Amino acid sequence: MTTVFPQKVLCLHTYFPAAVENSRYLFLWRWCSLFLLFVRTLIVYAAVIGGLRFTGKRQLGELSTSEFAVTILVSELASIPLQDTAVPLLGGIVPLATLLAMEVLLSCLCRSSRRARRLLCGNPCVVVKDGQMDAKMLRMLRLSPEDILEGLRIAGVPKIDDVRYAIIETNGQLSVIPRADRQPLTPSDCLLHPDETGIAQVLVSGGKIIRHNLKQLGKDKQWLLQQCRKRGISSLSEVFLLTLDDQGNLFLQPEKQEDNV
């Protein structure tokens, strides 16, 4: 009796027909198909992650129209070699790499050419000026006054009268510039000169030393131990989090929340 193995499950029957025809090897071939599917998934996943890292951080944050389109197409193309193992792996990776390469080229073109940037990304649009909405611009952007009011509330400006300018940026976000007399006070407005704050670097996380950050701040393990002993901690394994900024401000949190220093 001959056992017919589904073609779309695995292409091994093309190379090993005798083994697949034998029902004794059917169970083995099924496990091989699952293993190869697992390997293909890892390869496609690594290709997508590597491609997105290659395109830059904008691909993961604020997306333009072309970047958003590429993101959608990448998800579709990556699923093809995963759903159908009869499709060669390169059949999914090559168009994936082509799309990401085109996105990088378009980004370089937009950077060097203002005309190309306007064509691909558009221009910022002023939708509120001196507390008045631009009805013509709202119709062009297919936005309602309620959409603008919602954006103003998200920006922390509840009253449209307090707005000097509100601008729809090329990434679709709403930028709000309040009137001068509605902007919050700053220390310089009060003739104050507070100390500068630095960027906190994690030196110890979960009891483990982050050596790159430690070296960047010019510190060593002995210095860490001294700081811990000053706060009643004898070992770095008892530290949940320790940070230090370039102004010398240190934060230390032990493993137990109630012992926070």
C-alpha positions as CSV (number, residue, x, y, z in Angstrom):
1,M,0.0,0.0,0.0
2,T,1.4,3.4,-1.0
3,T,1.2,6.4,1.3
4,V,0.8,9.7,-0.5
5,F,2.6,12.5,1.3
6,P,1.1,16.0,0.8
7,Q,3.2,18.1,-1.5
8,K,2.8,21.4,0.3
9,V,3.9,20.0,3.6
10,L,7.5,19.4,2.5
11,C,9.5,19.2,-0.7
12,L,11.7,16.3,0.6
13,H,9.7,13.8,-1.4
14,T,11.2,15.3,-4.6
15,Y,14.7,14.4,-3.4
16,F,13.9,11.2,-1.4
17,P,10.9,9.6,-3.1
18,A,11.7,6.1,-1.9
19,A,11.9,7.1,1.7
20,V,8.6,9.0,1.6
21,E,6.8,6.1,-0.1
22,N,7.7,3.9,2.8
23,S,5.1,4.4,5.5
24,R,7.7,3.5,8.1
25,Y,9.5,6.8,7.5
26,L,6.3,8.9,7.3
27,F,6.5,9.9,11.0
28,L,10.1,10.9,10.6
29,W,9.4,13.0,7.5
30,R,6.6,14.8,9.4
31,W,9.0,15.8,12.2
32,C,11.6,16.8,9.6
33,S,9.0,19.1,8.0
34,L,8.2,20.7,11.3
35,F,12.0,21.2,12.0
36,L,12.6,22.7,8.6
37,L,9.6,25.0,9.0
38,F,11.1,26.1,12.4
39,V,14.5,26.8,10.7
40,R,12.8,28.7,7.8
41,T,10.9,30.8,10.4
42,L,14.2,31.7,12.2
43,I,15.9,32.6,8.9
44,V,13.0,34.9,7.8
45,Y,12.7,36.4,11.2
46,A,16.4,37.2,11.3
47,A,16.1,38.7,7.7
48,V,13.2,41.0,8.7
49,I,15.0,42.1,11.9
50,G,18.2,42.7,10.1
51,G,16.4,44.6,7.3
52,L,14.5,46.9,9.7
53,R,17.7,47.6,11.6
54,F,19.4,48.5,8.3
55,T,16.7,51.0,7.3
56,G,17.2,52.9,10.6
57,K,15.2,53.9,13.7
58,R,12.7,55.9,11.8
59,Q,11.2,52.6,10.5
60,L,10.3,51.8,14.1
61,G,9.1,55.2,15.1
62,E,7.6,58.0,13.1
63,L,6.6,56.6,9.7
64,S,6.2,58.5,6.5
65,T,3.9,57.3,3.7
66,S,6.5,55.3,1.9
67,E,7.8,53.8,5.2
68,F,4.3,52.8,6.2
69,A,3.7,51.1,2.9
70,V,7.0,49.2,3.1
71,T,6.2,48.0,6.6
72,I,2.9,46.5,5.4
73,L,4.5,44.9,2.4
74,V,7.3,43.4,4.5
75,S,4.9,41.7,6.8
76,E,3.1,40.2,3.8
77,L,6.2,39.0,2.0
78,A,7.7,37.5,5.2
79,S,4.6,35.3,5.6
80,I,4.8,33.7,2.1
81,P,7.8,31.4,2.7
82,L,6.4,30.5,6.2
83,Q,2.9,29.5,5.0
84,D,4.0,27.5,1.9
85,T,7.2,25.5,2.3
86,A,7.1,24.7,-1.4
87,V,8.1,28.3,-2.1
88,P,12.0,28.6,-2.1
89,L,13.3,30.5,0.9
90,L,15.0,33.0,-1.4
91,G,11.7,33.6,-3.1
92,G,10.6,35.4,0.1
93,I,13.9,37.0,1.1
94,V,14.9,38.5,-2.3
95,P,11.7,40.7,-2.6
96,L,12.0,41.5,1.1
97,A,15.6,42.8,0.6
98,T,14.5,44.6,-2.5
99,L,11.8,46.6,-0.7
100,L,14.1,47.5,2.2
101,A,16.9,48.6,-0.2
102,M,14.4,50.8,-2.1
103,E,13.3,52.4,1.1
104,V,16.9,53.2,2.0
105,L,17.5,54.7,-1.4
106,L,14.3,56.7,-1.2
107,S,15.4,58.0,2.2
108,C,18.7,59.1,0.8
109,L,17.0,60.8,-2.1
110,C,14.6,62.6,0.2
111,R,17.5,63.8,2.2
112,S,19.4,65.2,-0.8
113,S,16.4,66.6,-2.8
114,R,13.7,68.8,-1.3
115,R,11.5,68.2,-4.4
116,A,11.7,64.4,-3.9
117,R,10.9,64.9,-0.2
118,R,7.8,67.0,-1.0
119,L,6.7,64.4,-3.5
120,L,7.1,61.4,-1.2
121,C,6.4,62.9,2.2
122,G,4.4,66.0,1.6
123,N,4.6,69.3,3.4
124,P,3.5,70.4,7.0
125,C,0.1,71.9,7.0
126,V,-1.1,74.7,9.3
127,V,-4.6,73.8,10.5
128,V,-4.9,76.4,13.3
129,K,-3.6,80.0,13.3
130,D,-4.2,82.5,16.1
131,G,-7.0,80.4,17.6
132,Q,-8.9,80.0,14.3
133,M,-9.1,76.7,12.3
134,D,-8.4,76.7,8.6
135,A,-11.6,75.1,7.2
136,K,-10.1,74.8,3.7
137,M,-7.0,73.0,4.9
138,L,-9.2,70.7,7.1
139,R,-11.3,69.7,4.0
140,M,-8.1,69.1,2.0
141,L,-6.7,66.8,4.7
142,R,-10.2,65.2,5.3
143,L,-10.1,66.1,9.0
144,S,-12.9,67.3,11.2
145,P,-12.7,70.0,13.8
146,E,-13.3,67.3,16.4
147,D,-10.0,65.6,15.3
148,I,-8.1,68.8,15.8
149,L,-9.7,69.4,19.2
150,E,-8.7,65.9,20.2
151,G,-5.2,66.5,19.1
152,L,-5.0,69.7,21.1
153,R,-6.3,67.9,24.3
154,I,-3.6,65.2,23.8
155,A,-1.0,68.0,23.5
156,G,-2.3,69.5,26.8
157,V,-4.0,72.5,25.3
158,P,-7.8,72.3,26.2
159,K,-8.7,75.7,24.6
160,I,-8.2,76.5,21.0
161,D,-8.0,80.2,21.9
162,D,-4.6,79.5,23.5
163,V,-3.1,78.2,20.2
164,R,-0.8,80.3,18.1
165,Y,-0.2,77.6,15.5
166,A,-1.2,74.0,15.2
167,I,0.5,72.1,12.4
168,I,-0.1,68.6,10.9
169,E,3.4,67.3,10.3
170,T,4.4,65.0,7.4
171,N,4.2,61.9,9.7
172,G,0.6,62.8,10.6
173,Q,1.2,64.1,14.1
174,L,-0.2,67.4,15.4
175,S,2.4,69.9,16.6
176,V,0.9,72.7,18.9
177,I,2.6,76.0,19.6
178,P,0.7,77.9,22.3
179,R,0.5,81.7,22.5
180,A,3.4,83.4,24.3
181,D,1.3,84.3,27.3
182,R,-0.1,80.7,27.6
183,Q,3.3,79.0,27.5
184,P,4.5,77.5,30.8
185,L,7.2,79.4,32.7
186,T,10.8,78.3,32.6
187,P,13.5,78.8,35.2
188,S,15.1,81.5,32.9
189,D,11.8,83.4,32.9
190,C,12.2,83.7,36.7
191,L,15.9,84.5,36.4
192,L,16.8,81.1,38.0
193,H,19.8,79.0,37.1
194,P,19.2,75.4,38.2
195,D,21.9,72.8,38.0
196,E,22.1,70.8,34.8
197,T,20.8,67.2,34.8
198,G,22.6,64.4,33.0
199,I,21.6,61.2,31.2
200,A,21.4,58.3,33.7
201,Q,23.4,55.3,32.6
202,V,22.6,51.9,34.0
203,L,25.7,50.5,35.7
204,V,24.1,47.5,37.5
205,S,20.9,45.7,36.5
206,G,19.7,42.6,38.3
207,G,23.0,42.2,40.1
208,K,25.0,42.3,36.8
209,I,27.5,45.0,35.9
210,I,27.0,46.8,32.6
211,R,30.7,47.1,31.8
212,H,30.2,49.3,28.7
213,N,28.4,52.0,30.6
214,L,30.8,51.7,33.5
215,K,33.8,52.3,31.3
216,Q,32.0,55.2,29.5
217,L,31.7,57.0,32.8
218,G,35.2,56.3,33.9
219,K,34.3,54.0,36.8
220,D,35.3,50.5,37.9
221,K,34.0,47.6,39.9
222,Q,35.8,48.8,43.1
223,W,34.0,52.1,42.9
224,L,30.7,50.3,42.6
225,L,31.4,48.2,45.6
226,Q,32.4,51.4,47.6
227,Q,29.1,53.1,46.7
228,C,27.1,50.0,47.7
229,R,28.9,49.6,51.0
230,K,28.1,53.3,51.8
231,R,24.4,52.4,51.4
232,G,24.6,49.2,53.5
233,I,24.9,46.7,50.6
234,S,27.7,44.3,50.8
235,S,27.4,42.6,47.4
236,L,26.4,43.7,43.9
237,S,24.1,40.7,43.7
238,E,21.8,42.5,46.2
239,V,21.4,45.5,43.8
240,F,18.4,45.5,41.6
241,L,19.2,48.8,39.8
242,L,22.1,51.3,40.0
243,T,22.3,54.3,37.7
244,L,24.7,57.2,37.4
245,D,24.6,60.3,35.3
246,D,27.4,62.5,34.0
247,Q,26.7,65.0,36.8
248,G,27.4,62.5,39.5
249,N,23.9,61.8,40.6
250,L,23.6,58.2,41.7
251,F,20.4,56.1,42.2
252,L,20.5,52.7,43.8
253,Q,17.5,50.4,44.3
254,P,18.2,47.1,46.2
255,E,16.4,43.9,45.3
256,K,13.8,44.6,48.0
257,Q,11.6,47.6,47.3
258,E,11.2,48.5,51.0
259,D,15.0,49.0,51.2
260,N,15.1,51.6,48.5
261,V,17.9,54.1,49.0
